[in-house]
Amino acid sequence: MKGRRIRLSAPRRLITEHCRLAMGVPRGVLAGVLELAPLVAARASAPDRPPWTAIFAKAHALVAREMPELRRIFVKLPWPQLYELPTSVGAIVIEREIDGEPALFYARIKSPETMPLLEIGERIRKAKTAPLSEIGEFRLALAVARLPRPLRQMVIWMGRNIGRQVPNRFGTFGISSAGDQGIAFTTAVSHWTSFLTYGPIGSDGRLELYLTFDHRVLDGSRAAAAFQALRSKLLGPVLMELHALGQPRDG
């Protein structure tokens, strides 16, 4: 049967290269159910509801502040080693449209553990709605995608394997979700040390969470400890901040 050839667009080239990076990562996956009814109620009462990606980004970064393994990345330059960063950089997967085609980008949030939820949320909303010409990291990603393949692959590979460059290009952890569409990604294409995905949040506050981790950096027991710590941060400091957002403001 004769078909037709379709040249890879810049968005498809970008995803192809990120998949290439992920192919070399020995991944483990943990899954569990979180009971988040108090968090759901507190978010609903806040006048400016931060997106769930902002909530999970802050909680994960709070965990990483206490668990340095989550701030470590496996790199290959100048030789295979672990490289530890002083702070987290979250990479929120954002879908945008380019010439009628969906494209995926990483909206990087530096040190989300120190940022207010509303500021994290505003940065994510801007990444979703602002003109692409106003978002420098997205413009750079497209410029790299349009390079000739050998040069494109070299630039991306080096950016992922020079320790101090990784947070500037990819972040230290990733988050993606299709929960608002009623589904969950159970298997993630990930090259991060840790990557969070989650499904829809039920009316009772139950949520299925998946933590994909790089087995070269941490083992299952530490990943499980991170999973439990994430629950504590969500129902601890993050919940307290959401309650504060819902309090009446003076004046």
Secondary structure, 3 states (H helix, E strand, C coil): CCCCCCCCCHHHHHHHHHHHHHHCCCEEEEEEEEECHHHHHHHHHCCCCCCHHHHHHHHHHHHHHHCHHHHEEEECCCCCEEEECCCCEEEEEEEEEECCEEEEEEEEEECHHHCCHHHHHHHHHHHHHCCHHHCHHHHHHHHHHCCCHHHHHHHHHHHHHCHHHHHHHCCCEEEEECHHHCCCCCCCCCCCCEEEEECCCCCCCEEEEEEEEECCCCCHHHHHHHHHHHHHHHHHHHHHHHHHHCCCCCC
